Amino acid sequence: MREELSPAVDAYLRYRRSQDYSKATMRVDQQVLKRFLSINGNVWCHTIGDTHTNRHFEQVSKTRGPAAMRNDHATLSQFFKWCRHTGRMPVEADPMFGRRRPKAPERERNRIPVGDFGRLLITAESVELRDRALVAVLL
């Protein structure tokens, strides 16, 4: 079946609504697919390839962080899987094949240096002996 991307997106969103997904999920799906359409134009579903997804992620990476790009990756993967399943895209074609999800940056954790343990224990003991025991267990 040859179909342009815009009607396929509308049909996919109707399908997702029928699956009773939350409004927030539907809003994210709609925004991601709308962004994909605006970056690539209304192309034929069966012609979507790596260049289209590359263009999308290059543009998106300029304004969005890794966590948001992970949402884009998941949404587009689901959409293209649905396109293949419904015959809008060849079964062997997968524009997301081999594309790794962006890694979320590891956050710096607040850690107490080992050298400060003694000072914390002394401070806690000056308030109450029970507090020293609690701080010791936590450290």
Phi, psi and chi 1 to 4 in degrees:
 res  aa     phi    psi   chi1   chi2   chi3   chi4
   1 MET       -  126.3  170.5 -168.5  -32.2      -
   2 ARG   -98.3  122.4  -68.7  179.8  177.3 -127.4
   3 GLU  -145.5  144.7 -176.1  175.4   20.6      -
   4 GLU   -73.4  161.3  -72.5 -172.9  -24.5      -
   5 LEU   -65.0  -40.9 -172.7   58.1      -      -
   6 SER   -58.9  -50.7 -178.6      -      -      -
   7 PRO   -64.3  -32.5  -15.9   23.4      -      -
   8 ALA   -65.8  -40.0      -      -      -      -
   9 VAL   -62.7  -44.8  166.0      -      -      -
  10 ASP   -60.2  -43.8  -66.8  -21.0      -      -
  11 ALA   -65.5  -39.5      -      -      -      -
  12 TYR   -64.1  -43.7  175.1   71.6      -      -
  13 LEU   -64.9  -37.5  -68.5  173.3      -      -
  14 ARG   -62.9  -42.4  -82.1 -166.7  -52.5  -83.3
  15 TYR   -60.7  -45.6  164.0   74.7      -      -
  16 ARG   -63.7  -40.4  -66.7  -78.4  -79.7 -176.7
  17 ARG   -61.8  -37.7  -85.5 -172.0 -142.3   99.4
  18 SER   -68.3  -19.6   73.6      -      -      -
  19 GLN   -85.0    1.1  -61.9  -64.1  -50.4      -
  20 ASP    64.3   43.3 -156.7   26.7      -      -
  21 TYR   -76.7  160.0  -76.8   96.9      -      -
  22 SER   -68.2  161.6   71.6      -      -      -
  23 LYS   -63.6  -35.8  -71.4 -179.3 -178.7  179.7
  24 ALA   -65.4  -42.3      -      -      -      -
  25 THR   -63.4  -43.2  -59.4      -      -      -
  26 MET   -63.5  -39.2  -66.9  -55.2  -55.3      -
  27 ARG   -64.2  -43.4 -170.2  170.6   35.2 -105.6
  28 VAL   -63.1  -47.0  168.6      -      -      -
  29 ASP   -57.3  -45.8  -75.2   -2.2      -      -
  30 GLN   -63.8  -42.3 -173.3  172.8    7.8      -
  31 GLN   -65.5  -42.6  -70.7  169.6  -12.1      -
  32 VAL   -64.5  -47.2  169.7      -      -      -
  33 LEU   -68.6  -35.3  -66.2  169.6      -      -
  34 LYS   -63.7  -41.4 -178.0  178.6  169.5 -174.2
  35 ARG   -64.6  -41.5 -166.3  174.9  -52.0  112.0
  36 PHE   -61.3  -41.6 -172.6   81.8      -      -
  37 LEU   -64.3  -43.4  -94.1  169.8      -      -
  38 SER   -68.2  -32.1   68.3      -      -      -
  39 ILE   -77.9  -39.4  -69.1  171.1      -      -
  40 ASN  -102.3  -12.5  -69.9  -62.1      -      -
  41 GLY    81.0  178.4      -      -      -      -
  42 ASN   -89.4   78.3 -162.8   15.1      -      -
  43 VAL   -87.7  169.8  -63.0      -      -      -
  44 TRP   -75.5  137.6  -66.9   96.8      -      -
  45 CYS   -58.0  -40.7  -72.5      -      -      -
  46 HIS   -73.4   -7.5   67.2  -80.6      -      -
  47 THR  -104.2   -0.1   62.5      -      -      -
  48 ILE   -68.2  132.8  -65.8  173.9      -      -
  49 GLY  -142.4 -163.4      -      -      -      -
  50 ASP   -58.8  -37.6  -66.4  -22.3      -      -
  51 THR   -61.3  -36.7   55.5      -      -      -
  52 HIS   -68.9  -44.8  -63.3   96.4      -      -
  53 THR   -70.1  -36.9   53.8      -      -      -
  54 ASN   -60.8  -45.9  -71.7  -18.4      -      -
  55 ARG   -60.3  -43.2 -173.5  178.7  -51.0  133.7
  56 HIS   -60.1  -51.8  172.2   78.6      -      -
  57 PHE   -69.7  -29.4  -76.7  105.2      -      -
  58 GLU   -65.0  -45.4  -75.6  171.1    9.2      -
  59 GLN   -67.1  -43.3  -69.6  -66.7  -39.1      -
  60 VAL   -67.5  -35.2  167.6      -      -      -
  61 SER   -65.8  -17.3   67.1      -      -      -
  62 LYS   -73.0  -27.0  -65.4  176.2 -175.9  175.6
  63 THR  -123.3  -10.1   57.7      -      -      -
  64 ARG  -123.6  151.0  -64.5  169.6   57.5   89.4
  65 GLY   -84.7  173.9      -      -      -      -
  66 PRO   -59.6  -37.7  -22.4   30.5      -      -
  67 ALA   -64.7  -41.4      -      -      -      -
  68 ALA   -68.9  -35.2      -      -      -      -
  69 MET   -69.6  -28.3  -72.2  178.9   51.7      -
  70 ARG   -64.9  -38.4  -72.2  170.0   65.2   90.0
  71 ASN   -63.1  -43.4  -74.3  -21.1      -      -
  72 ASP   -59.2  -44.4  -75.0   16.4      -      -
  73 HIS   -59.6  -47.4 -173.1  -78.3      -      -
  74 ALA   -64.4  -43.7      -      -      -      -
  75 THR   -64.6  -46.2  -60.4      -      -      -
  76 LEU   -66.2  -37.7  -70.4  174.3      -      -
  77 SER   -60.9  -45.0  -67.3      -      -      -
  78 GLN   -64.6  -41.2  -75.1  -64.9  -38.5      -
  79 PHE   -63.6  -46.6  172.8   67.8      -      -
  80 PHE   -68.8  -32.4  -67.2  134.5      -      -
  81 LYS   -63.4  -43.6 -179.8  179.5  176.2 -177.6
  82 TRP   -63.4  -41.4  176.2   82.0      -      -
  83 CYS   -59.9  -42.9  -76.0      -      -      -
  84 ARG   -66.8  -40.8  -70.6 -169.8  -47.3  -84.7
  85 HIS   -65.7  -34.7 -179.0   71.8      -      -
  86 THR   -92.8    3.7   58.2      -      -      -
  87 GLY    82.3   11.8      -      -      -      -
  88 ARG   -81.9  -16.1  -70.6  172.9  168.1   82.8
  89 MET  -139.6  144.7 -177.4  178.5  -78.7      -
  90 PRO   -57.7  143.2  -20.3   28.1      -      -
  91 VAL   -60.4  -36.5  175.0      -      -      -
  92 GLU   -80.6  -11.0   65.6  -82.3   -3.7      -
  93 ALA   -88.2  129.0      -      -      -      -
  94 ASP  -145.0  100.9 -175.5    2.4      -      -
  95 PRO   -66.0  -12.7   15.8  -21.1      -      -
  96 MET   -98.2   -0.5  -63.2  -62.3  -74.0      -
  97 PHE   -60.6  128.9  179.2   76.1      -      -
  98 GLY    81.2   -6.2      -      -      -      -
  99 ARG   -84.7  121.4 -179.8  174.5  -64.6  -80.9
 100 ARG   -85.4  146.4  -61.2  174.1   84.4 -179.4
 101 ARG   -68.5  139.8  -71.7  175.8   29.5  172.9
 102 PRO   -62.1  137.8  -18.0   27.5      -      -
 103 LYS   -80.9  138.4  -73.8 -171.7  175.5 -177.3
 104 ALA   -76.7  135.9      -      -      -      -
 105 PRO   -65.0  143.1   23.7  -30.7      -      -
 106 GLU   -75.3  132.1  -68.8 -172.6   25.5      -
 107 ARG   -82.4  144.8  -68.3 -175.8  -73.0  176.9
 108 GLU   -71.5  125.8 -177.5   72.1   25.2      -
 109 ARG   -92.5  141.8  -63.3 -178.9 -171.1 -103.9
 110 ASN   -76.4  119.6  -65.6  -27.4      -      -
 111 ARG  -126.7  145.4  -63.2 -156.9  168.2  128.5
 112 ILE   -91.6  125.2  -60.4  171.3      -      -
 113 PRO   -62.4  145.5  -15.6   23.6      -      -
 114 VAL   -58.4  -32.9  176.0      -      -      -
 115 GLY   -63.5  -21.4      -      -      -      -
 116 ASP   -88.9   -6.9  -68.9  -13.1      -      -
 117 PHE   -58.2  -46.9  -74.9    8.8      -      -
 118 GLY   -60.3  -44.6      -      -      -      -
 119 ARG   -61.8  -40.1 -175.7  175.9   51.8   82.4
 120 LEU   -64.8  -42.0  -75.6  170.2      -      -
 121 LEU   -64.8  -40.7  -70.6  170.7      -      -
 122 ILE   -65.6  -42.3  -69.1  169.0      -      -
 123 THR   -63.5  -43.5  -55.2      -      -      -
 124 ALA   -66.3  -36.8      -      -      -      -
 125 GLU   -68.2  -31.5 -174.0  176.4   13.3      -
 126 SER   -67.5  -25.6   67.7      -      -      -
 127 VAL   -80.7  -55.7  176.1      -      -      -
 128 GLU  -164.5  145.5 -167.6  173.5  -32.8      -
 129 LEU   -63.1  -36.0 -168.1   56.5      -      -
 130 ARG   -61.2  -38.1  178.9 -173.2   60.3  122.5
 131 ASP   -63.1  -37.5  -68.2  -13.8      -      -
 132 ARG   -62.0  -41.3  178.9  179.2  169.0   28.2
 133 ALA   -64.3  -41.9      -      -      -      -
 134 LEU   -63.4  -45.7  -74.2  171.3      -      -
 135 VAL   -64.2  -39.1  170.2      -      -      -
 136 ALA   -62.4  -42.0      -      -      -      -
 137 VAL   -65.6  -42.1  168.0      -      -      -
 138 LEU   -65.6  -38.4  -69.4  172.8      -      -
 139 LEU   -70.3      -  -67.8  175.0      -      -
